[in-house]
Amino acid sequence: MLQKFNPKNADIQVYVKDGLYPRSAAKVSVFDSSVQGGDAVWEGLRVYKNKIFCLDRHLNRLQDSAKALLFDNVPSNESIKQAIFQTLEANGMKDDTHIRLTLTRGEKVTSGMDPRVNQDGCCLIVLAEWKPPVYDNEKGIRVITSGIARNSPKHLDSKIHHNNLLNNILAKIQANVAGADAAIMLDAYGFVSELNDTNLFMVKGGKLYTPHADACLHGITRGLTIEIGRSLGIEVIEKNLSLTEFYTADEVFATGTMGEMTPVSEMDGRKIENKTGEKLLPKLRGKFVQMIDELSESLPF
């Protein structure tokens, strides 16, 4: 299991709706929409050396997701920031921290699917834990292809960063049973979409490729990787990519807040072999590290 319990997180303070609560008392109602139907949106944030990385980009995506789901009484970005800062300060967290930021549609007056029974406004949850990047970014990860397809915009649009994650969880279960670290999810046409938890890139002939953000999430780190590649003069191409193209790539890597930039060493039993010897990932990583400071918002405490 990649993520293990850290004893430092035993007594953390968690922000739920209106204030901070000890971990053991941090709860939502059984009438909350997240419990009733996974009706919530979320973001993953990382804290580096007194700063929160890409905070505004994450909060803007949270607002977009909440709007798409027609949430009422959505808190402003500024009020969400204050809740985040309050939580981090209460826990003495200034580095090596992962934040799971959740916004639910809120509590219902009675059990049911109809959003009109939500009459109390949104519920904000700020869960900050001591947690380094999940994956081993030196050795890389092994992945397999899942039989679970990624949702298309026709079914449940992945541009909504929602809490209904069963699609991804089913794929992750397949990876667990196969003894792999993560699962590749294909789109409705059989092209590679993303992993069950992160976006995918491949390198071939000195060019950087990534799947269209049709069925996959338009990840913050994904977008940043595209920006970095172009700033370094690397040709970046978004296109439909088959498994065969990934199997025969020079480099494959995953991007996401939970792991930053993680090399993929093996896909469905095929070793990723860098036959050209040109390594773009270290260049991209180096620029990524340089940009952490300039793209982060300082903590006010």
N, C-alpha and C positions, 0 to 999 in steps of 0.2 A: 504494500500500500504506500503510495507516494506521499500522502499527507498524514502525519501522525500528530497525536496530542502533544502539545507543548505545555508542561506544568506551569509556565509563566502566565498562561491564559486562564488558569483556574479561578482567579478572583478578579477578572476584568470587569469594568463597568460598560454597560451597553445602553445606547440611547434608543428608547422606544416611545414614539409618539410625542410625549411631552416632557421627557427628562431622562436622567440616567438611573439605571437599576443595576444591582449586582447580577452577575451572570446567572445565578440560580433563580433570580426573581424576574429576569428579563423575558417577558412572555407577551403573546398577543391573544386576543379573545378567540374562542372557538367559532365566533361569528365573523371573524376577520376574513376578508376576501381571499387572502393568500391561503388560508386553510380550506375555505369553501370551494375554491376553483383554481388555485394557482394564479389568481387575478392580481398580479403585481408586476412591477418592473424593477430592474436592479442594475448596478454597476460595480465593477471591481476596481479598487484604487490602490496605489502603492505609495508608501511614504519613504523617501530617501533623504537622509541627512537634513532634517528640519524642513522638508518641503514635500508637497503632495504633487505627484507627477500628472500632468495633463488634466488638472482638475476641471477647468472650464469645458474642455472637450467632452469629458465624461458627464458633467452635469447637463450640458446642452443635449446630449443624446438621451439622458434620462427624461428631460422635459419633452423631447420629441416622442419618446415611447409613451409617456403618460398622455400626451395629446392624442396620439393615434388610438389609444384605448378609451378616450373621452373621460378621463378622470376629472372629478370636480375638486375645487379648493386645493389645487396643487401648490405646495410651498414654493417660494421663490428660491432661486439659486443662492441668494445671500443668506436666507434663513437656513438652508441646508448646510451651507459652509459653516455657519455658526454652530450647528449641531455637531458637525464633524470635528471642528476645533475643540469644542467642549469635551467631546468623547476622548480625543487624543490626549488632551491636557490631563483629564482625570486619571488616565492610565499611564501617564508619563511616557507616552510613545512619540518619539521623534525620528525614528529610523527603523528599518527592517520590519516594517508593519504592512499588513494587507487589510484593507477595509472592504467589507461587503456592505454596500449601500443599497437598501431596499425601500421601495415606496409601494405600499399596497393601496388598493382602492378604498380601504378602510373597513370599518365594522358595519355589519348589516343589522337591521332591526328585526329581521327574521331570516331563517335559513332559506336560500334560494339563489337562482342564477341571475335574476333580473337586477341590473345595476341600480334601478330606482329604489331598491330597498337599502341601498347604501346612502345614509343620510347624515353621516357624521364626519365626512371629509376623509382625506388620505391619512395613512399611518406611515410615518417615517421611521426606519430602523437603521441605526449606524452600529455595525458590528466590526470593531477593530481588534485584530489579533497580531501577536508577535508571530510572524511567518515569513521566512525567506522565500525566494522563487522556488516553485514546486519541483521543477524538473532539473536534472543534471545536465547543465549546458555545456559540459566538456565531453562526456561520453555520448550524450544524445539519447534518443528514445527509439524503441521498436514499435511499429504500428501494424495493424491488420485492417482489412477492409470490412466494414460492417454491412450486413444485409438490410440495415435500417436506413432508408433514404432520408436526406435532409428535407425539411418542409419547403415547398415552393411558395411564392407569394400568393398563389391561388388558394392555399390551404391555411397556413399560419405564417405570415410574413416575418422572416428572420430580421428584418430591419427594426422590428419591435423587440427590444431587449427584455423579453418577458420572463416570468418565473415558471412558466409551464414547460419544464425541461425534460419531460418524459422521453421525447424524441431523442435527445442526447444521452439520457441515462440508459436507455435500452441499448444504444450503440456501445456505451462504456461497459455495460455488463458483458457484451460479446468480447470486448478486448480483455476484460478481467478473466473470463473463462479460458480464453486463448493464451493467457500468460503474457499479453502485450501491455504496453504502457497507455495506448490510446487507440481509438478507432477512426479510420477514414470514413467519412460519410459522403456518398455520391448524391448528385441531384436527380431529378426525375428522368433525365435523359442518359444517365450513366456516367456523366462527367464528374470529376473530383470537385467537391464543394469545400470541405474543411474537415478538420478533426472534430471529435465530439466536444472539444473544449477550446480549441484555438484555430486560427487561420493557417493556411499552408502557402508556402512559396517553393519554387524550384529554380535552379540555375542550369542553363544549358548554353554552351558556346559563348560564355561571357555575358549573356542576357538574363535578366530576372523576370520570371513569370509568376503569375498568381491567378487563380480562378476569378471569373467575374463574380462580383458580389450580388448575385441573383438569389441563390438559395442560402448562401452563407451570410454570417453577420458581417457588417461593415466595421470591423474591429478598429479600435483606436490605434493599437500598435501596428495593425495592418496598414492603415493609412499613413502612419508615420514612416513605416519601412519603405513605402512607395515614394514618399517625399525624399527620404534619405538617399535612396537609390538614384533618383533623378539628379539630386544635388551633387552626387559623386560622378555624374556623367555616365551612369549605367543605363542602358536601355531597359525600361520597365514595360512589360506587356501583360495586359489583362485579357485572357481568352479562355475558351473552353479547353480544358486539359484532361486527357484520359489517364487512366492508371498506367498504361504503357509509357507515356511520356514521363511520368514521375519515376517509374522503375529505372529508366535509362538516363535520368538526370545526373549532372555532375555533383550537385548539392541539393538537398531538400531540408527545409527547416520550417518550424512552426512559430507563430508570433501571438503573443497575448500578454496581458498584465500579469497573469499567474506564473509565466515562465520567461518573459521577455523574448529572446530569440533562441530557440532550442533546435539543435540539429537533429534530423531524423536519420538514423543509421541504417534502418532496415524497414522495408515495406513488403508485407505479405511474403516474407522469407527471402526477398531480393535485397542484397546488400547495395547500398548506395555507393557507387564507385566513381571517384573524381578522376576521370581519365584525362582531362585536360590539365589538371594540376592547378588551375586558377581558382583561388578561393575568394569568393565575394563575401561570404558570411562574416569573416573576421573584420573586413572593412566596414560592413554595415553595422556590426556590433560596436566597433570603435566609435563611429559617428553617433550611434544611439547613446552611448555612455556620455559623450560630450554634450549632447542635447538635453540630458536629464535636467541639468541645472536651469537652463534657459526656458524650458517648457514647464517648470514647476512653480507652484505658488507657496511662498514662505509661510510657515506656521507663525501665528501672532503671539506665541508664548515661549 
